[in-house]
Every structure is written in C-alpha cells, then in structure tokens.
Amino acid sequence: MGLNFNEIIQKNNLVLIDFSAEWCGPCQTLAPILKEVKQHFGEQLSIIKIDVDKNQALARNFGIQGVPTLILYKGGQQIWRQSGLLPKSELVRIIGPHLD
C-alpha cells in the first residue's frame, strides 16, 4: 500500500474500510453497494477496500474474523464496525450522522 494506512485514516475525516476477499460471495455483492454509497456521499467519505488474503498482517491487527467486515473511522478514531452484508440504505443511515 503506497500511503501508510494510518496516514489515510488520519488525513481523511470520514473513512470506511472494507475488509474483503476475492473468494467471498457477500464481498462481491457489497462492492457495487459501496460504490453507490460513495456516490451518495461524494468527497465527504473515503472508502478503502482491503483484501485480507493480500494483507494478512493488517487483517490480523484489526482482528478480522470474517469478511466482509466494515469499519468506519472519523478523525482517526474507530466509531463503528460490523461484519456481514448491509444494504445501501442502512450504510447511509449509519454514516450520514457522522458527516460534519
């Protein structure tokens, strides 16, 4: 990863991290949903996709047990985390209140 992971979290106000894997069906389903969420929030939200197979140490550091796991950071602090597939409406409802 070019940019340091912590730099990304610190630099961007609102960051949604998507821990996923190529072989994970729900992860493939989530990808277009996250694209829509990104379009909904635009520049206010950064979304980072992390492949757990290619970034095993990072996944271990975050205690990722299953994929997909989504983690939301605001100002460098983790404010929400959930594993599993979520619809766009739910993600918008969760992320929306954290926008400045």
Secondary structure, DSSP 4 states (H G I P E B T S, - for coil): --S-HHHHHHHSSEEEEEEE-TT-HHHHHHHHHHHHHHHHHGGG-EEEEEETTT-HHHHHHTT--SSSEEEEEETTEEEEEEES---HHHHHHHHGGG--
